[in-house]
Amino acid sequence: MPYLNLITNVKVADGRAFALEFSKLGAEVLGKPKEYMSASITYNDTLIFNGTFDPAFQLVVMSVGNIDGSKNVIYSEKIFAFLKEKLGVPDNRGYIVFQDPGAENLG
């Protein structure tokens, strides 16, 4: 059930291609099968970070059984690098929220 929900104020030239690439990254980073990976990318030109409209993002990462403080540091490094390379967003222009809803809370 791993899920990535990205909101960014950076227009992506080919949203579908980016979503596929981002989903693949998520599966690799989280160590989950790509068949279970889900990703959503939303463009929002009103997203402000640190009082400016410079490139920024907000990301929620949901996954069952592999979210913890030490792993989140590793996940963050890889995700920040990807977003910097693909969207030009510096690693100080966004937040990543990690959530494990627990298997009992999934339908």
Chimera marker file (.cmm) of the C-alpha trace (Angstrom):
<marker_set name="trace">
<marker id="1" x="0.000" y="0.000" z="0.000" r="1" g="1" b="0" radius="0.5"/>
<marker id="2" x="2.866" y="2.432" z="-0.212" r="1" g="1" b="0" radius="0.5"/>
<marker id="3" x="1.625" y="5.810" z="-1.377" r="1" g="1" b="0" radius="0.5"/>
<marker id="4" x="3.339" y="9.063" z="-2.334" r="1" g="1" b="0" radius="0.5"/>
<marker id="5" x="1.302" y="12.271" z="-2.420" r="1" g="1" b="0" radius="0.5"/>
<marker id="6" x="3.366" y="15.145" z="-3.814" r="1" g="1" b="0" radius="0.5"/>
<marker id="7" x="2.197" y="18.745" z="-4.053" r="1" g="1" b="0" radius="0.5"/>
<marker id="8" x="4.533" y="21.152" z="-5.835" r="1" g="1" b="0" radius="0.5"/>
<marker id="9" x="4.493" y="24.618" z="-7.350" r="1" g="1" b="0" radius="0.5"/>
<marker id="10" x="6.780" y="23.412" z="-10.160" r="1" g="1" b="0" radius="0.5"/>
<marker id="11" x="5.045" y="22.610" z="-13.446" r="1" g="1" b="0" radius="0.5"/>
<marker id="12" x="6.098" y="19.210" z="-14.718" r="1" g="1" b="0" radius="0.5"/>
<marker id="13" x="6.414" y="19.038" z="-18.509" r="1" g="1" b="0" radius="0.5"/>
<marker id="14" x="5.145" y="15.448" z="-18.730" r="1" g="1" b="0" radius="0.5"/>
<marker id="15" x="3.157" y="14.647" z="-15.602" r="1" g="1" b="0" radius="0.5"/>
<marker id="16" x="2.524" y="11.016" z="-16.464" r="1" g="1" b="0" radius="0.5"/>
<marker id="17" x="6.173" y="10.261" z="-17.168" r="1" g="1" b="0" radius="0.5"/>
<marker id="18" x="7.181" y="12.028" z="-13.959" r="1" g="1" b="0" radius="0.5"/>
<marker id="19" x="4.563" y="10.082" z="-11.964" r="1" g="1" b="0" radius="0.5"/>
<marker id="20" x="5.876" y="6.780" z="-13.328" r="1" g="1" b="0" radius="0.5"/>
<marker id="21" x="9.447" y="7.712" z="-12.472" r="1" g="1" b="0" radius="0.5"/>
<marker id="22" x="8.461" y="8.979" z="-9.015" r="1" g="1" b="0" radius="0.5"/>
<marker id="23" x="6.471" y="5.813" z="-8.327" r="1" g="1" b="0" radius="0.5"/>
<marker id="24" x="9.452" y="3.682" z="-9.341" r="1" g="1" b="0" radius="0.5"/>
<marker id="25" x="11.700" y="5.686" z="-7.019" r="1" g="1" b="0" radius="0.5"/>
<marker id="26" x="9.206" y="5.213" z="-4.182" r="1" g="1" b="0" radius="0.5"/>
<marker id="27" x="9.151" y="1.448" z="-4.633" r="1" g="1" b="0" radius="0.5"/>
<marker id="28" x="12.950" y="1.277" z="-4.712" r="1" g="1" b="0" radius="0.5"/>
<marker id="29" x="13.478" y="3.610" z="-1.749" r="1" g="1" b="0" radius="0.5"/>
<marker id="30" x="10.829" y="1.951" z="0.426" r="1" g="1" b="0" radius="0.5"/>
<marker id="31" x="11.752" y="-1.575" z="-0.659" r="1" g="1" b="0" radius="0.5"/>
<marker id="32" x="8.186" y="-2.352" z="-1.732" r="1" g="1" b="0" radius="0.5"/>
<marker id="33" x="6.970" y="-4.108" z="-4.893" r="1" g="1" b="0" radius="0.5"/>
<marker id="34" x="6.143" y="-1.659" z="-7.678" r="1" g="1" b="0" radius="0.5"/>
<marker id="35" x="2.841" y="-3.497" z="-8.147" r="1" g="1" b="0" radius="0.5"/>
<marker id="36" x="1.616" y="-2.060" z="-4.825" r="1" g="1" b="0" radius="0.5"/>
<marker id="37" x="3.039" y="1.433" z="-5.253" r="1" g="1" b="0" radius="0.5"/>
<marker id="38" x="0.689" y="4.367" z="-5.757" r="1" g="1" b="0" radius="0.5"/>
<marker id="39" x="1.668" y="7.967" z="-6.428" r="1" g="1" b="0" radius="0.5"/>
<marker id="40" x="-0.112" y="11.245" z="-7.012" r="1" g="1" b="0" radius="0.5"/>
<marker id="41" x="1.406" y="14.529" z="-8.157" r="1" g="1" b="0" radius="0.5"/>
<marker id="42" x="-0.530" y="17.777" z="-7.827" r="1" g="1" b="0" radius="0.5"/>
<marker id="43" x="0.556" y="21.120" z="-9.267" r="1" g="1" b="0" radius="0.5"/>
<marker id="44" x="-0.406" y="24.036" z="-7.015" r="1" g="1" b="0" radius="0.5"/>
<marker id="45" x="0.856" y="27.465" z="-8.054" r="1" g="1" b="0" radius="0.5"/>
<marker id="46" x="-0.230" y="28.919" z="-4.693" r="1" g="1" b="0" radius="0.5"/>
<marker id="47" x="2.162" y="26.753" z="-2.665" r="1" g="1" b="0" radius="0.5"/>
<marker id="48" x="4.299" y="29.093" z="-0.569" r="1" g="1" b="0" radius="0.5"/>
<marker id="49" x="7.394" y="28.064" z="1.364" r="1" g="1" b="0" radius="0.5"/>
<marker id="50" x="9.371" y="30.506" z="3.518" r="1" g="1" b="0" radius="0.5"/>
<marker id="51" x="7.240" y="33.375" z="2.239" r="1" g="1" b="0" radius="0.5"/>
<marker id="52" x="8.054" y="32.905" z="-1.455" r="1" g="1" b="0" radius="0.5"/>
<marker id="53" x="6.724" y="31.109" z="-4.507" r="1" g="1" b="0" radius="0.5"/>
<marker id="54" x="10.181" y="29.761" z="-5.396" r="1" g="1" b="0" radius="0.5"/>
<marker id="55" x="10.191" y="26.041" z="-6.270" r="1" g="1" b="0" radius="0.5"/>
<marker id="56" x="8.887" y="24.063" z="-3.304" r="1" g="1" b="0" radius="0.5"/>
<marker id="57" x="7.005" y="20.904" z="-2.381" r="1" g="1" b="0" radius="0.5"/>
<marker id="58" x="5.082" y="19.042" z="0.291" r="1" g="1" b="0" radius="0.5"/>
<marker id="59" x="5.178" y="15.250" z="0.324" r="1" g="1" b="0" radius="0.5"/>
<marker id="60" x="3.329" y="12.623" z="2.320" r="1" g="1" b="0" radius="0.5"/>
<marker id="61" x="4.825" y="9.129" z="2.259" r="1" g="1" b="0" radius="0.5"/>
<marker id="62" x="2.590" y="6.346" z="3.580" r="1" g="1" b="0" radius="0.5"/>
<marker id="63" x="3.811" y="2.808" z="4.003" r="1" g="1" b="0" radius="0.5"/>
<marker id="64" x="3.085" y="-0.095" z="6.335" r="1" g="1" b="0" radius="0.5"/>
<marker id="65" x="5.803" y="-1.657" z="8.447" r="1" g="1" b="0" radius="0.5"/>
<marker id="66" x="8.884" y="0.251" z="7.367" r="1" g="1" b="0" radius="0.5"/>
<marker id="67" x="8.501" y="3.801" z="8.630" r="1" g="1" b="0" radius="0.5"/>
<marker id="68" x="10.857" y="4.705" z="11.476" r="1" g="1" b="0" radius="0.5"/>
<marker id="69" x="13.224" y="7.511" z="12.377" r="1" g="1" b="0" radius="0.5"/>
<marker id="70" x="16.460" y="5.943" z="11.166" r="1" g="1" b="0" radius="0.5"/>
<marker id="71" x="15.002" y="4.752" z="7.852" r="1" g="1" b="0" radius="0.5"/>
<marker id="72" x="13.222" y="8.059" z="7.256" r="1" g="1" b="0" radius="0.5"/>
<marker id="73" x="16.588" y="9.845" z="7.175" r="1" g="1" b="0" radius="0.5"/>
<marker id="74" x="17.754" y="7.548" z="4.368" r="1" g="1" b="0" radius="0.5"/>
<marker id="75" x="14.436" y="7.827" z="2.520" r="1" g="1" b="0" radius="0.5"/>
<marker id="76" x="14.560" y="11.627" z="2.801" r="1" g="1" b="0" radius="0.5"/>
<marker id="77" x="18.058" y="11.888" z="1.343" r="1" g="1" b="0" radius="0.5"/>
<marker id="78" x="17.075" y="9.872" z="-1.728" r="1" g="1" b="0" radius="0.5"/>
<marker id="79" x="13.771" y="11.659" z="-2.245" r="1" g="1" b="0" radius="0.5"/>
<marker id="80" x="15.299" y="15.133" z="-1.789" r="1" g="1" b="0" radius="0.5"/>
<marker id="81" x="18.011" y="14.263" z="-4.342" r="1" g="1" b="0" radius="0.5"/>
<marker id="82" x="15.390" y="13.081" z="-6.843" r="1" g="1" b="0" radius="0.5"/>
<marker id="83" x="13.241" y="16.204" z="-6.439" r="1" g="1" b="0" radius="0.5"/>
<marker id="84" x="16.279" y="18.453" z="-6.764" r="1" g="1" b="0" radius="0.5"/>
<marker id="85" x="17.392" y="16.693" z="-9.951" r="1" g="1" b="0" radius="0.5"/>
<marker id="86" x="13.967" y="16.397" z="-11.594" r="1" g="1" b="0" radius="0.5"/>
<marker id="87" x="12.195" y="19.551" z="-10.392" r="1" g="1" b="0" radius="0.5"/>
<marker id="88" x="15.034" y="21.849" z="-9.371" r="1" g="1" b="0" radius="0.5"/>
<marker id="89" x="13.691" y="22.102" z="-5.822" r="1" g="1" b="0" radius="0.5"/>
<marker id="90" x="16.455" y="22.627" z="-3.232" r="1" g="1" b="0" radius="0.5"/>
<marker id="91" x="16.345" y="20.307" z="-0.226" r="1" g="1" b="0" radius="0.5"/>
<marker id="92" x="15.501" y="23.236" z="2.051" r="1" g="1" b="0" radius="0.5"/>
<marker id="93" x="12.273" y="24.056" z="0.172" r="1" g="1" b="0" radius="0.5"/>
<marker id="94" x="9.929" y="21.308" z="1.301" r="1" g="1" b="0" radius="0.5"/>
<marker id="95" x="8.820" y="18.854" z="3.934" r="1" g="1" b="0" radius="0.5"/>
<marker id="96" x="8.324" y="15.119" z="3.867" r="1" g="1" b="0" radius="0.5"/>
<marker id="97" x="5.802" y="13.618" z="6.280" r="1" g="1" b="0" radius="0.5"/>
<marker id="98" x="6.134" y="9.882" z="6.881" r="1" g="1" b="0" radius="0.5"/>
<marker id="99" x="3.099" y="7.925" z="8.047" r="1" g="1" b="0" radius="0.5"/>
<marker id="100" x="2.453" y="4.279" z="8.871" r="1" g="1" b="0" radius="0.5"/>
<marker id="101" x="-1.322" y="3.855" z="9.159" r="1" g="1" b="0" radius="0.5"/>
<marker id="102" x="-0.978" y="0.248" z="10.353" r="1" g="1" b="0" radius="0.5"/>
<marker id="103" x="-2.300" y="-2.717" z="8.395" r="1" g="1" b="0" radius="0.5"/>
<marker id="104" x="-5.455" y="-2.810" z="10.527" r="1" g="1" b="0" radius="0.5"/>
<marker id="105" x="-6.405" y="0.627" z="9.184" r="1" g="1" b="0" radius="0.5"/>
<marker id="106" x="-6.317" y="-0.309" z="5.499" r="1" g="1" b="0" radius="0.5"/>
<marker id="107" x="-9.179" y="-1.640" z="3.434" r="1" g="1" b="0" radius="0.5"/>
<link id1="1" id2="2" r="1" g="1" b="0" radius="0.2"/>
<link id1="2" id2="3" r="1" g="1" b="0" radius="0.2"/>
<link id1="3" id2="4" r="1" g="1" b="0" radius="0.2"/>
<link id1="4" id2="5" r="1" g="1" b="0" radius="0.2"/>
<link id1="5" id2="6" r="1" g="1" b="0" radius="0.2"/>
<link id1="6" id2="7" r="1" g="1" b="0" radius="0.2"/>
<link id1="7" id2="8" r="1" g="1" b="0" radius="0.2"/>
<link id1="8" id2="9" r="1" g="1" b="0" radius="0.2"/>
<link id1="9" id2="10" r="1" g="1" b="0" radius="0.2"/>
<link id1="10" id2="11" r="1" g="1" b="0" radius="0.2"/>
<link id1="11" id2="12" r="1" g="1" b="0" radius="0.2"/>
<link id1="12" id2="13" r="1" g="1" b="0" radius="0.2"/>
<link id1="13" id2="14" r="1" g="1" b="0" radius="0.2"/>
<link id1="14" id2="15" r="1" g="1" b="0" radius="0.2"/>
<link id1="15" id2="16" r="1" g="1" b="0" radius="0.2"/>
<link id1="16" id2="17" r="1" g="1" b="0" radius="0.2"/>
<link id1="17" id2="18" r="1" g="1" b="0" radius="0.2"/>
<link id1="18" id2="19" r="1" g="1" b="0" radius="0.2"/>
<link id1="19" id2="20" r="1" g="1" b="0" radius="0.2"/>
<link id1="20" id2="21" r="1" g="1" b="0" radius="0.2"/>
<link id1="21" id2="22" r="1" g="1" b="0" radius="0.2"/>
<link id1="22" id2="23" r="1" g="1" b="0" radius="0.2"/>
<link id1="23" id2="24" r="1" g="1" b="0" radius="0.2"/>
<link id1="24" id2="25" r="1" g="1" b="0" radius="0.2"/>
<link id1="25" id2="26" r="1" g="1" b="0" radius="0.2"/>
<link id1="26" id2="27" r="1" g="1" b="0" radius="0.2"/>
<link id1="27" id2="28" r="1" g="1" b="0" radius="0.2"/>
<link id1="28" id2="29" r="1" g="1" b="0" radius="0.2"/>
<link id1="29" id2="30" r="1" g="1" b="0" radius="0.2"/>
<link id1="30" id2="31" r="1" g="1" b="0" radius="0.2"/>
<link id1="31" id2="32" r="1" g="1" b="0" radius="0.2"/>
<link id1="32" id2="33" r="1" g="1" b="0" radius="0.2"/>
<link id1="33" id2="34" r="1" g="1" b="0" radius="0.2"/>
<link id1="34" id2="35" r="1" g="1" b="0" radius="0.2"/>
<link id1="35" id2="36" r="1" g="1" b="0" radius="0.2"/>
<link id1="36" id2="37" r="1" g="1" b="0" radius="0.2"/>
<link id1="37" id2="38" r="1" g="1" b="0" radius="0.2"/>
<link id1="38" id2="39" r="1" g="1" b="0" radius="0.2"/>
<link id1="39" id2="40" r="1" g="1" b="0" radius="0.2"/>
<link id1="40" id2="41" r="1" g="1" b="0" radius="0.2"/>
<link id1="41" id2="42" r="1" g="1" b="0" radius="0.2"/>
<link id1="42" id2="43" r="1" g="1" b="0" radius="0.2"/>
<link id1="43" id2="44" r="1" g="1" b="0" radius="0.2"/>
<link id1="44" id2="45" r="1" g="1" b="0" radius="0.2"/>
<link id1="45" id2="46" r="1" g="1" b="0" radius="0.2"/>
<link id1="46" id2="47" r="1" g="1" b="0" radius="0.2"/>
<link id1="47" id2="48" r="1" g="1" b="0" radius="0.2"/>
<link id1="48" id2="49" r="1" g="1" b="0" radius="0.2"/>
<link id1="49" id2="50" r="1" g="1" b="0" radius="0.2"/>
<link id1="50" id2="51" r="1" g="1" b="0" radius="0.2"/>
<link id1="51" id2="52" r="1" g="1" b="0" radius="0.2"/>
<link id1="52" id2="53" r="1" g="1" b="0" radius="0.2"/>
<link id1="53" id2="54" r="1" g="1" b="0" radius="0.2"/>
<link id1="54" id2="55" r="1" g="1" b="0" radius="0.2"/>
<link id1="55" id2="56" r="1" g="1" b="0" radius="0.2"/>
<link id1="56" id2="57" r="1" g="1" b="0" radius="0.2"/>
<link id1="57" id2="58" r="1" g="1" b="0" radius="0.2"/>
<link id1="58" id2="59" r="1" g="1" b="0" radius="0.2"/>
<link id1="59" id2="60" r="1" g="1" b="0" radius="0.2"/>
<link id1="60" id2="61" r="1" g="1" b="0" radius="0.2"/>
<link id1="61" id2="62" r="1" g="1" b="0" radius="0.2"/>
<link id1="62" id2="63" r="1" g="1" b="0" radius="0.2"/>
<link id1="63" id2="64" r="1" g="1" b="0" radius="0.2"/>
<link id1="64" id2="65" r="1" g="1" b="0" radius="0.2"/>
<link id1="65" id2="66" r="1" g="1" b="0" radius="0.2"/>
<link id1="66" id2="67" r="1" g="1" b="0" radius="0.2"/>
<link id1="67" id2="68" r="1" g="1" b="0" radius="0.2"/>
<link id1="68" id2="69" r="1" g="1" b="0" radius="0.2"/>
<link id1="69" id2="70" r="1" g="1" b="0" radius="0.2"/>
<link id1="70" id2="71" r="1" g="1" b="0" radius="0.2"/>
<link id1="71" id2="72" r="1" g="1" b="0" radius="0.2"/>
<link id1="72" id2="73" r="1" g="1" b="0" radius="0.2"/>
<link id1="73" id2="74" r="1" g="1" b="0" radius="0.2"/>
<link id1="74" id2="75" r="1" g="1" b="0" radius="0.2"/>
<link id1="75" id2="76" r="1" g="1" b="0" radius="0.2"/>
<link id1="76" id2="77" r="1" g="1" b="0" radius="0.2"/>
<link id1="77" id2="78" r="1" g="1" b="0" radius="0.2"/>
<link id1="78" id2="79" r="1" g="1" b="0" radius="0.2"/>
<link id1="79" id2="80" r="1" g="1" b="0" radius="0.2"/>
<link id1="80" id2="81" r="1" g="1" b="0" radius="0.2"/>
<link id1="81" id2="82" r="1" g="1" b="0" radius="0.2"/>
<link id1="82" id2="83" r="1" g="1" b="0" radius="0.2"/>
<link id1="83" id2="84" r="1" g="1" b="0" radius="0.2"/>
<link id1="84" id2="85" r="1" g="1" b="0" radius="0.2"/>
<link id1="85" id2="86" r="1" g="1" b="0" radius="0.2"/>
<link id1="86" id2="87" r="1" g="1" b="0" radius="0.2"/>
<link id1="87" id2="88" r="1" g="1" b="0" radius="0.2"/>
<link id1="88" id2="89" r="1" g="1" b="0" radius="0.2"/>
<link id1="89" id2="90" r="1" g="1" b="0" radius="0.2"/>
<link id1="90" id2="91" r="1" g="1" b="0" radius="0.2"/>
<link id1="91" id2="92" r="1" g="1" b="0" radius="0.2"/>
<link id1="92" id2="93" r="1" g="1" b="0" radius="0.2"/>
<link id1="93" id2="94" r="1" g="1" b="0" radius="0.2"/>
<link id1="94" id2="95" r="1" g="1" b="0" radius="0.2"/>
<link id1="95" id2="96" r="1" g="1" b="0" radius="0.2"/>
<link id1="96" id2="97" r="1" g="1" b="0" radius="0.2"/>
<link id1="97" id2="98" r="1" g="1" b="0" radius="0.2"/>
<link id1="98" id2="99" r="1" g="1" b="0" radius="0.2"/>
<link id1="99" id2="100" r="1" g="1" b="0" radius="0.2"/>
<link id1="100" id2="101" r="1" g="1" b="0" radius="0.2"/>
<link id1="101" id2="102" r="1" g="1" b="0" radius="0.2"/>
<link id1="102" id2="103" r="1" g="1" b="0" radius="0.2"/>
<link id1="103" id2="104" r="1" g="1" b="0" radius="0.2"/>
<link id1="104" id2="105" r="1" g="1" b="0" radius="0.2"/>
<link id1="105" id2="106" r="1" g="1" b="0" radius="0.2"/>
<link id1="106" id2="107" r="1" g="1" b="0" radius="0.2"/>
</marker_set>
